[in-house]
Amino acid sequence: MPTVTRIFNFAAGPAVLPLPVLEEAQRDLVALPGVGMSVMELSHRSKTFEDILHLAEADMRALAAIPERYKVLFLQGGASLQFSMVPMNLLAPGTTADYIDTGSWAVKAIKEAKRVGSVNVAASTKAEGYSRLPTPGELKLTPGAAYVHMTGNNTIEGTEWRALPPVGDAPLVCDASSDIFSRPIDITKFGVVYAGAQKNLGPSGLTLVILREDLLERSTDALHTMLDYRTHVQNDSLYNTPPTFGVYMLGLTMKWLLSLGGLEAVAEMNERKAGKLYAEIDRTGFYRGTAKREDRSLMNVTFRLPTEALEGAFDTAATKEGLDGLKGHRSVGGMRASIYNAFPEAGVDALVQFMREFERTNG
């Protein structure tokens, strides 16, 4: 069998997966030990798959200290479907939901919530190109709001909340798709945390929802069955066929994160990786970070070069060197290095070395 060479994948999502996870999945792809068939062939009603699902949830609860009063759901439709499910289940008639507008994904969440009910945009940094996050003093919250929605990490603009916005007693709802489990998280500070799997949890096709149980009382029988959180809670995420392979891969990823030493160790790793890259961006001024320093993302490092022509040359040359996926989102341009949990530190070192050489020959 020919040797497979893996390049460094800086793509924003679907993104790099942990190599040990891929290797374990590869070993067991044709037939799980003691089962005789692939996990992709297993009935979702089988005890084997139920054990896989329950172990994934148990490891997640251990990793993130998720209390029993929070329900863990394995759904489909990506975070984009949660833009609708959250207000459908939590935004009752006559109430208002607050949304903090920090970038492109928040805009999409706001659009869907407005289809359901009353929405107050509590703060927005759109006028500044979403280059920073709102300060606590800028938040104009609704007294008695149904909930407050935030986007934990803005993949396109390269900003990330390091401290939670002060929202009082309103349930805090977080789209954590791109930074979930990248550092310790106090789940009890949230009403709902949701995330598409394809950045930090596993392959695309699976969506994670962590929901405080008392909020289920807001769902109504008027909801379509599949859009009602209660359906999935009552059926243990097995009302219909779930993305079985995605659940399996998420389970392996949870085991991998635990093997690293938990979220404290993961946070140290991510701080170190991002620190190296931002230090190079700031070293001479040839590269320019696009996000305000105190709001810089540890997951998506965004930067510009002196000209768009140089950015094109940079992307082309980097790809030839096995540094793939560095082109910024089409809506903002520039460069973006996505360095999620599974991204190896050796890849950051390789990018820093490439950046120095590119500046030497083009600066």
C-alpha positions as CSV (number, residue, x, y, z in Angstrom):
1,M,0.0,0.0,0.0
2,P,1.5,3.4,-1.0
3,T,2.3,5.8,1.8
4,V,-0.3,8.5,2.4
5,T,1.1,12.0,2.9
6,R,-1.1,14.4,4.9
7,I,-0.8,18.1,4.2
8,F,-1.6,20.8,6.8
9,N,-5.3,21.6,6.4
10,F,-6.1,25.1,7.5
11,A,-9.7,25.0,6.1
12,A,-12.5,26.5,8.3
13,G,-14.8,23.5,7.9
14,P,-15.2,20.7,7.3
15,A,-11.9,20.9,9.1
16,V,-9.0,18.7,10.2
17,L,-9.8,15.7,12.4
18,P,-7.5,14.2,15.1
19,L,-5.1,11.8,13.4
20,P,-5.5,9.1,16.2
21,V,-9.3,9.3,15.6
22,L,-8.9,8.9,11.9
23,E,-6.6,5.9,12.4
24,E,-8.9,4.2,14.9
25,A,-11.9,4.7,12.5
26,Q,-9.8,3.4,9.6
27,R,-8.9,0.2,11.6
28,D,-12.6,-0.4,12.5
29,L,-14.2,0.9,9.3
30,V,-15.0,-2.5,7.7
31,A,-16.0,-4.2,10.9
32,L,-16.2,-3.1,14.5
33,P,-14.4,-5.6,16.8
34,G,-16.8,-8.2,18.0
35,V,-19.6,-6.9,15.8
36,G,-18.7,-8.0,12.2
37,M,-20.0,-5.0,10.4
38,S,-19.1,-1.4,9.9
39,V,-20.5,1.3,12.2
40,M,-22.1,2.7,9.0
41,E,-24.1,-0.5,8.6
42,L,-25.3,-0.7,12.2
43,S,-29.0,-0.3,12.9
44,H,-29.5,2.8,15.0
45,R,-31.9,0.6,17.1
46,S,-29.2,-1.9,17.9
47,K,-27.7,-2.1,21.4
48,T,-24.3,-1.7,19.9
49,F,-25.1,1.7,18.4
50,E,-27.0,2.8,21.5
51,D,-23.9,1.9,23.5
52,I,-21.8,4.0,21.1
53,L,-24.2,7.0,21.5
54,H,-24.4,6.7,25.3
55,L,-20.6,6.4,25.7
56,A,-20.1,9.5,23.5
57,E,-22.5,11.4,25.8
58,A,-21.0,10.1,29.0
59,D,-17.5,11.1,27.9
60,M,-18.7,14.5,26.8
61,R,-20.4,15.0,30.2
62,A,-17.1,14.1,31.9
63,L,-15.0,16.3,29.6
64,A,-17.1,19.4,30.1
65,A,-18.7,18.7,33.5
66,I,-22.2,18.8,32.0
67,P,-24.8,18.6,34.8
68,E,-27.7,16.1,34.6
69,R,-30.2,18.9,34.3
70,Y,-28.8,19.5,30.8
71,K,-29.9,17.3,27.9
72,V,-27.4,16.3,25.2
73,L,-28.9,15.9,21.8
74,F,-27.4,14.6,18.6
75,L,-29.3,16.2,15.7
76,Q,-28.9,17.0,12.0
77,G,-29.3,20.2,9.9
78,G,-26.1,21.9,11.1
79,A,-26.1,25.1,13.2
80,S,-28.1,26.7,10.5
81,L,-31.2,24.7,11.4
82,Q,-30.7,25.7,15.1
83,F,-31.0,29.3,13.9
84,S,-34.7,28.3,13.5
85,M,-35.2,25.7,16.2
86,V,-34.0,27.9,19.0
87,P,-36.6,30.7,18.4
88,M,-39.3,28.1,17.5
89,N,-38.8,26.4,20.9
90,L,-37.8,29.3,23.1
91,L,-39.4,32.5,21.8
92,A,-43.0,32.5,23.0
93,P,-45.6,35.0,21.6
94,G,-45.4,38.3,23.3
95,T,-41.7,38.0,24.3
96,T,-38.6,39.3,22.7
97,A,-35.2,37.6,22.0
98,D,-32.0,39.6,22.2
99,Y,-29.3,38.9,19.6
100,I,-25.7,40.2,19.7
101,D,-24.6,40.8,16.1
102,T,-20.9,40.0,15.8
103,G,-20.6,38.7,12.2
104,S,-22.0,36.8,9.3
105,W,-23.4,33.8,11.3
106,A,-25.1,36.1,13.8
107,V,-26.7,37.9,10.9
108,K,-28.1,34.6,9.6
109,A,-29.4,33.6,13.1
110,I,-31.1,37.0,13.4
111,K,-32.8,36.6,10.0
112,E,-34.3,33.3,11.0
113,A,-35.4,34.4,14.5
114,K,-37.3,37.4,13.0
115,R,-39.4,34.9,11.0
116,V,-40.6,33.5,14.4
117,G,-41.1,36.5,16.6
118,S,-39.8,39.8,18.1
119,V,-36.0,40.3,17.9
120,N,-33.9,43.0,19.5
121,V,-30.4,43.5,18.1
122,A,-28.7,44.3,21.5
123,A,-25.4,45.4,19.9
124,S,-23.7,45.3,16.6
125,T,-20.1,46.0,15.4
126,K,-21.1,45.8,11.7
127,A,-20.1,49.4,11.2
128,E,-16.5,48.4,12.0
129,G,-16.5,45.4,9.7
130,Y,-17.0,43.1,12.7
131,S,-13.3,43.7,13.6
132,R,-14.2,43.6,17.3
133,L,-16.8,42.4,19.8
134,P,-19.2,44.7,21.6
135,T,-18.2,45.9,25.1
136,P,-20.6,45.1,28.0
137,G,-21.6,48.8,28.1
138,E,-22.8,48.7,24.5
139,L,-25.3,45.9,25.1
140,K,-28.9,47.2,25.1
141,L,-30.8,44.2,26.5
142,T,-34.5,43.8,26.8
143,P,-35.9,43.5,30.3
144,G,-37.3,40.0,30.7
145,A,-35.9,38.8,27.3
146,A,-36.8,35.3,26.3
147,Y,-33.1,34.6,25.8
148,V,-29.9,36.3,24.6
149,H,-28.1,34.8,21.6
150,M,-24.4,35.0,20.9
151,T,-21.9,33.5,18.5
152,G,-19.0,32.3,20.5
153,N,-16.4,32.4,17.8
154,N,-16.7,34.3,14.4
155,T,-15.0,32.1,11.9
156,I,-15.1,34.6,9.0
157,E,-14.1,37.7,10.9
158,G,-11.6,36.1,13.4
159,T,-13.1,37.3,16.7
160,E,-13.9,35.2,19.8
161,W,-15.5,35.9,23.1
162,R,-13.0,35.3,25.9
163,A,-15.5,36.3,28.6
164,L,-19.2,35.9,28.4
165,P,-21.4,39.0,27.9
166,P,-23.3,39.9,31.0
167,V,-26.9,39.1,30.3
168,G,-28.5,39.0,33.7
169,D,-31.2,36.3,34.3
170,A,-32.0,35.7,30.6
171,P,-31.0,32.3,29.3
172,L,-27.8,32.6,27.2
173,V,-27.9,30.8,23.9
174,C,-24.6,30.2,22.2
175,D,-23.7,29.1,18.7
176,A,-20.4,27.4,19.7
177,S,-19.8,25.7,16.4
178,S,-16.2,26.7,15.9
179,D,-14.8,26.9,19.4
180,I,-16.7,24.3,21.4
181,F,-14.5,22.3,23.8
182,S,-11.4,24.4,22.8
183,R,-11.1,25.5,26.5
184,P,-13.0,24.9,29.8
185,I,-16.6,25.8,29.6
186,D,-19.1,26.4,32.4
187,I,-22.2,25.0,30.9
188,T,-24.3,26.3,33.8
189,K,-23.9,29.8,32.4
190,F,-25.9,28.9,29.4
191,G,-29.5,27.9,28.5
192,V,-28.5,26.3,25.2
193,V,-25.2,25.6,23.5
194,Y,-25.3,24.3,20.0
195,A,-22.6,23.4,17.4
196,G,-22.2,21.9,14.0
197,A,-19.7,19.1,14.4
198,Q,-17.5,19.8,11.4
199,K,-15.0,22.1,13.1
200,N,-14.1,20.8,16.5
201,L,-16.3,17.7,17.1
202,G,-16.2,15.4,14.1
203,P,-17.4,15.1,10.5
204,S,-20.1,17.2,8.9
205,G,-23.7,16.0,9.2
206,L,-24.0,15.9,13.0
207,T,-25.2,18.8,15.2
208,L,-24.8,18.9,19.0
209,V,-27.3,20.6,21.2
210,I,-26.8,21.0,25.0
211,L,-30.1,22.2,26.5
212,R,-31.1,23.1,30.0
213,E,-34.1,20.9,30.8
214,D,-36.5,23.5,32.2
215,L,-36.4,25.3,28.8
216,L,-38.3,22.4,27.3
217,E,-41.4,23.7,28.9
218,R,-41.5,26.5,26.3
219,S,-41.9,24.1,23.4
220,T,-45.5,23.8,22.2
221,D,-47.5,21.1,20.5
222,A,-47.9,23.5,17.5
223,L,-44.3,22.7,16.5
224,H,-43.6,20.2,13.8
225,T,-42.4,17.0,15.3
226,M,-38.8,17.1,14.1
227,L,-38.5,20.8,15.1
228,D,-39.5,20.2,18.7
229,Y,-36.7,19.7,21.1
230,R,-38.9,17.5,23.3
231,T,-39.2,14.9,20.5
232,H,-35.4,14.4,20.6
233,V,-35.2,14.4,24.3
234,Q,-38.0,11.9,24.7
235,N,-36.5,9.6,22.1
236,D,-32.8,9.8,23.2
237,S,-31.9,11.4,19.9
238,L,-33.2,8.3,18.1
239,Y,-36.6,9.5,16.9
240,N,-35.4,9.0,13.3
241,T,-32.1,7.7,12.0
242,P,-29.3,9.8,13.3
243,P,-26.0,10.4,11.5
244,T,-24.5,7.2,13.0
245,F,-21.0,7.6,11.7
246,G,-20.9,11.1,12.9
247,V,-21.9,10.1,16.4
248,Y,-19.3,7.4,16.4
249,M,-16.6,9.8,15.3
250,L,-17.7,12.4,17.9
251,G,-17.3,9.7,20.5
252,L,-13.8,8.9,19.4
253,T,-13.0,12.7,19.5
254,M,-14.3,13.0,23.1
255,K,-12.1,10.1,24.1
256,W,-9.1,11.8,22.4
257,L,-9.7,15.1,24.2
258,L,-9.9,13.3,27.5
259,S,-6.6,11.5,26.7
260,L,-4.9,14.9,26.2
261,G,-5.7,15.8,29.8
262,G,-9.1,17.5,29.4
263,L,-10.1,21.0,28.5
264,E,-7.5,22.8,30.6
265,A,-4.7,21.0,28.6
266,V,-6.5,21.7,25.3
267,A,-6.7,25.4,26.2
268,E,-3.0,25.5,26.9
269,M,-2.3,23.9,23.5
270,N,-4.6,26.3,21.7
271,E,-3.2,29.4,23.4
272,R,0.3,28.2,22.4
273,K,-0.5,27.6,18.8
274,A,-2.4,30.8,18.3
275,G,0.3,32.8,20.2
276,K,3.0,31.6,17.7
277,L,1.0,32.7,14.7
278,Y,-0.1,36.1,16.1
279,A,3.5,36.8,17.1
280,E,4.6,36.3,13.5
281,I,1.7,38.5,12.2
282,D,2.7,41.3,14.6
283,R,6.5,40.9,14.2
284,T,7.2,43.5,11.4
285,G,4.0,44.9,10.0
286,F,4.2,43.1,6.7
287,Y,1.3,41.0,7.9
288,R,-1.7,42.7,9.5
289,G,-4.2,41.1,11.8
290,T,-7.8,42.0,11.0
291,A,-9.3,41.6,14.5
292,K,-8.8,43.8,17.5
293,R,-6.1,42.3,19.6
294,E,-8.2,41.6,22.7
295,D,-10.9,39.9,20.6
296,R,-8.7,37.8,18.5
297,S,-9.8,34.2,17.9
298,L,-7.7,31.3,18.9
299,M,-9.5,29.1,16.3
300,N,-9.5,31.3,13.1
301,V,-6.5,33.6,12.7
302,T,-7.3,36.2,10.1
303,F,-4.8,38.5,8.5
304,R,-4.0,40.6,5.4
305,L,-0.9,41.3,3.3
306,P,0.0,44.7,1.8
307,T,-1.8,44.0,-1.4
308,E,-4.4,41.6,-2.8
309,A,-1.9,40.5,-5.4
310,L,0.5,39.5,-2.7
311,E,-2.3,37.6,-0.9
312,G,-3.0,35.6,-4.1
313,A,0.6,34.8,-4.5
314,F,0.9,33.9,-0.8
315,D,-2.1,31.4,-1.1
316,T,-0.7,29.8,-4.3
317,A,2.8,29.4,-2.9
318,A,1.5,28.1,0.5
319,T,-0.7,25.5,-1.2
320,K,2.3,24.2,-3.2
321,E,4.2,23.8,0.2
322,G,1.4,21.7,1.6
323,L,-0.3,24.5,3.6
324,D,-3.8,24.3,2.3
325,G,-7.0,26.3,2.9
326,L,-5.5,29.6,3.9
327,K,-7.6,31.8,1.6
328,G,-9.9,34.0,3.6
329,H,-13.7,33.8,3.3
330,R,-15.0,35.2,0.0
331,S,-17.0,37.9,1.8
332,V,-14.0,39.5,3.4
333,G,-10.9,38.4,1.5
334,G,-7.4,38.2,3.0
335,M,-6.0,35.1,4.7
336,R,-7.4,32.8,7.4
337,A,-5.6,30.0,9.2
338,S,-8.1,27.8,11.0
339,I,-6.3,26.0,13.8
340,Y,-8.9,24.0,15.7
341,N,-8.2,21.5,18.5
342,A,-7.1,18.8,16.0
343,F,-4.8,21.1,14.0
344,P,-1.2,20.0,14.8
345,E,1.3,22.5,16.3
346,A,3.8,21.3,13.6
347,G,1.5,22.9,11.0
348,V,1.6,26.2,12.8
349,D,5.4,26.1,12.9
350,A,5.5,25.3,9.2
351,L,3.2,28.2,8.4
352,V,5.3,30.6,10.5
353,Q,8.4,29.5,8.7
354,F,6.7,29.9,5.4
355,M,5.5,33.4,6.3
356,R,9.0,34.5,7.2
357,E,10.4,33.3,4.0
358,F,7.6,34.8,2.0
359,E,8.2,38.2,3.6
360,R,11.9,37.9,3.0
361,T,11.4,37.4,-0.7
362,N,8.4,39.7,-1.2
363,G,8.7,42.4,1.6
